Amino acid sequence: MVQPVSSLAGVLSVLNYPAFDPDIVHFGQFHIRWYGVAYMAGFVLGYLVLRRLVRIGRMRMSDDALADLIAWLVVGVMVGGRGGWWTFYHRPPLPPAPPEPWWEPIAVWHGGMSFHGGFIGVVAVLVLFCYRRRLPFLNAADCLALVTPIGLCLGRLANFINQELCGRVSYVPWAMKFPVFARYENPVLPRHPSQLYESFLEGPVLLACLWLIDRKARPRDGRTAAMFIILYSLIRFTVEFTREPDSQLGFIAFGWLTMGQLLSAAFAVAGAIWLLKIIRRPQIDTGMNPRPAAAPDARQPPGRSPSSKKPRRGPAGRG
């Protein structure tokens, strides 16, 4: 006999995962996926905001330099993200499974991208770009930190659509049953929609915090970027408690620590050290605030400056 649902919590607790198709459109072997569109939309929206920051003087580079920087960042994100996943998360298949093809490390279409690896790739290309163009690295890093949550929010939504990086088993009222687990579980158990937690916290929440911090911390280049590292790491470390560990790794220490938490803890420490160095260094004029006008010399009569004195005439020449 089916028991009547007596509350909204009871309704939500039995809802299945919405039937999203990871492909927006496909023609034979050609696919346009939500995941790729999320990456592209993140870069486009980020570029539009950065261009606005350039035009109001917040980001100290030209429009042309910004357009070139975006191309560099695409390379940094893709190479760093894939390389980071391969380094931190990938484990080769064990026999009797067949070995992976030689081109598997660059097969980004098979999935497998790491935020921490992508971050390292972005820092590397940003250092090189600013060095070659003689641009202020810390100012550029601050501005990139202000737009990165846009891409993080969209990327996590794409994870949700793809049914990847799902949460741990839970019976909270908003838990969902992801069909992807039907191959392992019968019946499918409800889980945290951890992708939505990360999308909200790493997106709108982190974005609002960074823009508020930037309005106050603007005279010191680098502080906003350091706070991005710290805040993102704290959010990621916390949400990982609701996220299913990677199947190929499991818990790597203490029976609860995941690879994402280990990397986030290391990044948080690095961000804190960077922030302390920025706070302790002498204040540097970044050109964002106009210099106060020099006070007039009290020894000069009002309305007359030293340069207004008439030059002395020498003796008249003979002839």
C-alpha positions as a Python dict, from the first residue, in 0.01 Angstrom:
ca = {
    (1, 'M'): (0, 0, 0),
    (2, 'V'): (139, 342, -97),
    (3, 'Q'): (165, 579, 197),
    (4, 'P'): (37, 933, 129),
    (5, 'V'): (298, 1205, 126),
    (6, 'S'): (227, 1432, 418),
    (7, 'S'): (472, 1715, 355),
    (8, 'L'): (672, 1898, 91),
    (9, 'A'): (985, 1736, 233),
    (10, 'G'): (835, 1398, 153),
    (11, 'V'): (768, 1503, -205),
    (12, 'L'): (1119, 1636, -257),
    (13, 'S'): (1284, 1332, -104),
    (14, 'V'): (1144, 1103, -372),
    (15, 'L'): (1209, 1324, -675),
    (16, 'N'): (1435, 1176, -938),
    (17, 'Y'): (1706, 1360, -1123),
    (18, 'P'): (1559, 1569, -1408),
    (19, 'A'): (1602, 1409, -1750),
    (20, 'F'): (1874, 1637, -1893),
    (21, 'D'): (2048, 1547, -2216),
    (22, 'P'): (2423, 1624, -2201),
    (23, 'D'): (2409, 1705, -2574),
    (24, 'I'): (2247, 2025, -2689),
    (25, 'V'): (2247, 1897, -3048),
    (26, 'H'): (2423, 1617, -3229),
    (27, 'F'): (2460, 1513, -3592),
    (28, 'G'): (2615, 1169, -3624),
    (29, 'Q'): (2956, 1190, -3458),
    (30, 'F'): (2932, 1568, -3414),
    (31, 'H'): (2812, 1676, -3069),
    (32, 'I'): (2762, 2013, -2903),
    (33, 'R'): (2758, 1949, -2530),
    (34, 'W'): (2647, 2163, -2240),
    (35, 'Y'): (2989, 2121, -2081),
    (36, 'G'): (3172, 2278, -2374),
    (37, 'V'): (2914, 2557, -2403),
    (38, 'A'): (2959, 2631, -2031),
    (39, 'Y'): (3334, 2678, -2084),
    (40, 'M'): (3277, 2903, -2386),
    (41, 'A'): (3010, 3109, -2210),
    (42, 'G'): (3238, 3153, -1909),
    (43, 'F'): (3516, 3295, -2127),
    (44, 'V'): (3280, 3522, -2322),
    (45, 'L'): (3108, 3664, -2014),
    (46, 'G'): (3440, 3700, -1835),
    (47, 'Y'): (3583, 3890, -2133),
    (48, 'L'): (3289, 4131, -2140),
    (49, 'V'): (3330, 4214, -1771),
    (50, 'L'): (3708, 4249, -1804),
    (51, 'R'): (3666, 4482, -2103),
    (52, 'R'): (3447, 4702, -1884),
    (53, 'L'): (3715, 4699, -1613),
    (54, 'V'): (3972, 4807, -1872),
    (55, 'R'): (3758, 5099, -1988),
    (56, 'I'): (3698, 5232, -1636),
    (57, 'G'): (4068, 5203, -1553),
    (58, 'R'): (4041, 4918, -1303),
    (59, 'M'): (4238, 4676, -1522),
    (60, 'R'): (4556, 4842, -1641),
    (61, 'M'): (4597, 4715, -1996),
    (62, 'S'): (4460, 4797, -2341),
    (63, 'D'): (4164, 4634, -2516),
    (64, 'D'): (4400, 4468, -2762),
    (65, 'A'): (4614, 4327, -2482),
    (66, 'L'): (4302, 4193, -2311),
    (67, 'A'): (4190, 4013, -2628),
    (68, 'D'): (4534, 3850, -2654),
    (69, 'L'): (4524, 3758, -2285),
    (70, 'I'): (4194, 3572, -2326),
    (71, 'A'): (4352, 3349, -2593),
    (72, 'W'): (4643, 3275, -2357),
    (73, 'L'): (4401, 3196, -2075),
    (74, 'V'): (4210, 2945, -2288),
    (75, 'V'): (4535, 2757, -2341),
    (76, 'G'): (4624, 2780, -1971),
    (77, 'V'): (4285, 2650, -1858),
    (78, 'M'): (4274, 2360, -2104),
    (79, 'V'): (4635, 2245, -2067),
    (80, 'G'): (4648, 2305, -1692),
    (81, 'G'): (4305, 2158, -1626),
    (82, 'R'): (4371, 1840, -1821),
    (83, 'G'): (4728, 1808, -1695),
    (84, 'G'): (4613, 1861, -1337),
    (85, 'W'): (4347, 1593, -1363),
    (86, 'W'): (4598, 1351, -1517),
    (87, 'T'): (4849, 1425, -1241),
    (88, 'F'): (4625, 1439, -935),
    (89, 'Y'): (4324, 1221, -1017),
    (90, 'H'): (4398, 978, -1298),
    (91, 'R'): (4496, 619, -1232),
    (92, 'P'): (4581, 384, -1521),
    (93, 'P'): (4357, 79, -1568),
    (94, 'L'): (4479, -242, -1411),
    (95, 'P'): (4510, -572, -1601),
    (96, 'P'): (4324, -745, -1754),
    (97, 'A'): (4179, -413, -1876),
    (98, 'P'): (4340, -299, -2204),
    (99, 'P'): (4594, -16, -2182),
    (100, 'E'): (4489, 336, -2268),
    (101, 'P'): (4581, 480, -2610),
    (102, 'W'): (4881, 712, -2625),
    (103, 'W'): (4663, 1015, -2698),
    (104, 'E'): (4441, 970, -2392),
    (105, 'P'): (4616, 1249, -2189),
    (106, 'I'): (4493, 1507, -2442),
    (107, 'A'): (4146, 1357, -2492),
    (108, 'V'): (3958, 1636, -2316),
    (109, 'W'): (3636, 1521, -2484),
    (110, 'H'): (3644, 1213, -2259),
    (111, 'G'): (3611, 1436, -1954),
    (112, 'G'): (3851, 1488, -1670),
    (113, 'M'): (3944, 1848, -1586),
    (114, 'S'): (4088, 1974, -1259),
    (115, 'F'): (4024, 2322, -1121),
    (116, 'H'): (4353, 2321, -930),
    (117, 'G'): (4543, 2221, -1241),
    (118, 'G'): (4360, 2486, -1444),
    (119, 'F'): (4448, 2745, -1181),
    (120, 'I'): (4817, 2656, -1204),
    (121, 'G'): (4796, 2681, -1584),
    (122, 'V'): (4632, 3024, -1565),
    (123, 'V'): (4894, 3156, -1323),
    (124, 'A'): (5174, 3028, -1548),
    (125, 'V'): (5041, 3192, -1866),
    (126, 'L'): (4951, 3512, -1679),
    (127, 'V'): (5306, 3548, -1542),
    (128, 'L'): (5453, 3492, -1887),
    (129, 'F'): (5205, 3724, -2060),
    (130, 'C'): (5255, 4010, -1814),
    (131, 'Y'): (5634, 3970, -1830),
    (132, 'R'): (5636, 3983, -2210),
    (133, 'R'): (5398, 4280, -2227),
    (134, 'R'): (5541, 4464, -1922),
    (135, 'L'): (5202, 4466, -1751),
    (136, 'P'): (5125, 4462, -1375),
    (137, 'F'): (5075, 4097, -1281),
    (138, 'L'): (4897, 4154, -949),
    (139, 'N'): (4648, 4397, -1102),
    (140, 'A'): (4565, 4148, -1378),
    (141, 'A'): (4534, 3867, -1121),
    (142, 'D'): (4286, 4072, -916),
    (143, 'C'): (4067, 4139, -1219),
    (144, 'L'): (4071, 3775, -1327),
    (145, 'A'): (3967, 3675, -974),
    (146, 'L'): (3664, 3903, -1006),
    (147, 'V'): (3528, 3714, -1310),
    (148, 'T'): (3639, 3355, -1239),
    (149, 'P'): (3326, 3272, -1032),
    (150, 'I'): (3119, 3318, -1348),
    (151, 'G'): (3294, 3025, -1515),
    (152, 'L'): (3290, 2817, -1196),
    (153, 'C'): (2913, 2858, -1162),
    (154, 'L'): (2847, 2754, -1522),
    (155, 'G'): (3095, 2465, -1504),
    (156, 'R'): (2927, 2315, -1198),
    (157, 'L'): (2587, 2341, -1363),
    (158, 'A'): (2732, 2147, -1656),
    (159, 'N'): (2860, 1884, -1409),
    (160, 'F'): (2503, 1853, -1280),
    (161, 'I'): (2364, 1808, -1631),
    (162, 'N'): (2628, 1542, -1704),
    (163, 'Q'): (2555, 1358, -1376),
    (164, 'E'): (2921, 1378, -1275),
    (165, 'L'): (3083, 1472, -943),
    (166, 'C'): (2762, 1366, -767),
    (167, 'G'): (2712, 1385, -392),
    (168, 'R'): (2721, 1122, -122),
    (169, 'V'): (2420, 920, -15),
    (170, 'S'): (2187, 1136, 192),
    (171, 'Y'): (1826, 1152, 300),
    (172, 'V'): (1794, 1529, 328),
    (173, 'P'): (1463, 1657, 185),
    (174, 'W'): (1631, 1788, -132),
    (175, 'A'): (1834, 1473, -208),
    (176, 'M'): (1814, 1342, -565),
    (177, 'K'): (1835, 1002, -731),
    (178, 'F'): (2087, 1016, -1015),
    (179, 'P'): (2016, 752, -1283),
    (180, 'V'): (2388, 714, -1354),
    (181, 'F'): (2417, 507, -1035),
    (182, 'A'): (2163, 250, -1161),
    (183, 'R'): (2452, 36, -1287),
    (184, 'Y'): (2590, 9, -932),
    (185, 'E'): (2286, 35, -706),
    (186, 'N'): (1948, -134, -698),
    (187, 'P'): (1749, 59, -599),
    (188, 'V'): (1920, 392, -671),
    (189, 'L'): (1988, 578, -348),
    (190, 'P'): (1922, 951, -299),
    (191, 'R'): (2229, 1174, -291),
    (192, 'H'): (2333, 1531, -223),
    (193, 'P'): (2316, 1747, -540),
    (194, 'S'): (2666, 1866, -454),
    (195, 'Q'): (2716, 2017, -800),
    (196, 'L'): (2438, 2267, -720),
    (197, 'Y'): (2596, 2348, -384),
    (198, 'E'): (2923, 2427, -556),
    (199, 'S'): (2756, 2619, -838),
    (200, 'F'): (2582, 2849, -589),
    (201, 'L'): (2870, 2892, -342),
    (202, 'E'): (3153, 2915, -597),
    (203, 'G'): (2939, 3133, -823),
    (204, 'P'): (2707, 3405, -686),
    (205, 'V'): (2828, 3386, -324),
    (206, 'L'): (3199, 3396, -409),
    (207, 'L'): (3139, 3661, -676),
    (208, 'A'): (2960, 3893, -431),
    (209, 'C'): (3228, 3849, -164),
    (210, 'L'): (3514, 3925, -403),
    (211, 'W'): (3354, 4239, -546),
    (212, 'L'): (3286, 4370, -195),
    (213, 'I'): (3645, 4297, -93),
    (214, 'D'): (3780, 4459, -408),
    (215, 'R'): (3601, 4787, -343),
    (216, 'K'): (3780, 4814, -9),
    (217, 'A'): (4113, 4652, -99),
    (218, 'R'): (4175, 4821, -435),
    (219, 'P'): (4484, 5028, -333),
    (220, 'R'): (4680, 4707, -267),
    (221, 'D'): (4716, 4500, -583),
    (222, 'G'): (4699, 4126, -519),
    (223, 'R'): (4470, 4124, -216),
    (224, 'T'): (4156, 4033, -414),
    (225, 'A'): (4336, 3747, -589),
    (226, 'A'): (4467, 3615, -255),
    (227, 'M'): (4118, 3629, -105),
    (228, 'F'): (3983, 3439, -406),
    (229, 'I'): (4228, 3155, -340),
    (230, 'I'): (4139, 3144, 30),
    (231, 'L'): (3762, 3168, -9),
    (232, 'Y'): (3742, 2919, -295),
    (233, 'S'): (3954, 2671, -102),
    (234, 'L'): (3735, 2699, 208),
    (235, 'I'): (3417, 2651, 2),
    (236, 'R'): (3561, 2355, -188),
    (237, 'F'): (3698, 2191, 129),
    (238, 'T'): (3358, 2218, 299),
    (239, 'V'): (3142, 2103, 8),
    (240, 'E'): (3368, 1800, -47),
    (241, 'F'): (3212, 1650, 269),
    (242, 'T'): (2888, 1612, 69),
    (243, 'R'): (3056, 1499, -257),
    (244, 'E'): (3124, 1138, -348),
    (245, 'P'): (3501, 1073, -356),
    (246, 'D'): (3651, 994, -695),
    (247, 'S'): (3597, 623, -757),
    (248, 'Q'): (3957, 564, -869),
    (249, 'L'): (4098, 729, -553),
    (250, 'G'): (3848, 707, -270),
    (251, 'F'): (3957, 865, 56),
    (252, 'I'): (4332, 928, 53),
    (253, 'A'): (4389, 981, 429),
    (254, 'F'): (4222, 953, 771),
    (255, 'G'): (3923, 772, 624),
    (256, 'W'): (3761, 1102, 518),
    (257, 'L'): (4012, 1327, 335),
    (258, 'T'): (3968, 1351, -42),
    (259, 'M'): (4216, 1467, -305),
    (260, 'G'): (4010, 1781, -360),
    (261, 'Q'): (4032, 1865, 10),
    (262, 'L'): (4406, 1804, 19),
    (263, 'L'): (4467, 2034, -278),
    (264, 'S'): (4227, 2296, -140),
    (265, 'A'): (4405, 2296, 196),
    (266, 'A'): (4741, 2348, 24),
    (267, 'F'): (4598, 2632, -186),
    (268, 'A'): (4441, 2796, 120),
    (269, 'V'): (4777, 2799, 299),
    (270, 'A'): (4946, 2945, -10),
    (271, 'G'): (4675, 3211, -40),
    (272, 'A'): (4708, 3304, 329),
    (273, 'I'): (5087, 3343, 298),
    (274, 'W'): (5041, 3558, -13),
    (275, 'L'): (4782, 3775, 166),
    (276, 'L'): (5010, 3829, 467),
    (277, 'K'): (5295, 3940, 240),
    (278, 'I'): (5068, 4186, 64),
    (279, 'I'): (4937, 4330, 391),
    (280, 'R'): (5287, 4372, 539),
    (281, 'R'): (5451, 4535, 240),
    (282, 'P'): (5462, 4916, 220),
    (283, 'Q'): (5169, 5090, 58),
    (284, 'I'): (5233, 5141, -315),
    (285, 'D'): (5060, 5402, -527),
    (286, 'T'): (4880, 5205, -796),
    (287, 'G'): (4758, 5509, -986),
    (288, 'M'): (4397, 5438, -894),
    (289, 'N'): (4362, 5743, -666),
    (290, 'P'): (4466, 6097, -765),
    (291, 'R'): (4750, 6254, -570),
    (292, 'P'): (4649, 6545, -345),
    (293, 'A'): (4756, 6886, -471),
    (294, 'A'): (5071, 7026, -309),
    (295, 'A'): (5012, 7292, -43),
    (296, 'P'): (5122, 7644, -143),
    (297, 'D'): (5444, 7777, 6),
    (298, 'A'): (5357, 7994, 306),
    (299, 'R'): (5658, 8221, 239),
    (300, 'Q'): (5516, 8333, -97),
    (301, 'P'): (5257, 8609, -109),
    (302, 'P'): (4910, 8497, -215),
    (303, 'G'): (4844, 8498, -585),
    (304, 'R'): (5211, 8480, -670),
    (305, 'S'): (5419, 8169, -734),
    (306, 'P'): (5799, 8140, -741),
    (307, 'S'): (5789, 8105, -1116),
    (308, 'S'): (5608, 8441, -1152),
    (309, 'K'): (5914, 8645, -1053),
    (310, 'K'): (6046, 8866, -1328),
    (311, 'P'): (6393, 8770, -1448),
    (312, 'R'): (6675, 9005, -1358),
    (313, 'R'): (6802, 9212, -1643),
    (314, 'G'): (7175, 9218, -1697),
    (315, 'P'): (7378, 9520, -1798),
    (316, 'A'): (7294, 9663, -2133),
    (317, 'G'): (7529, 9576, -2412),
    (318, 'R'): (7741, 9846, -2578),
    (319, 'G'): (7733, 9912, -2935),
}
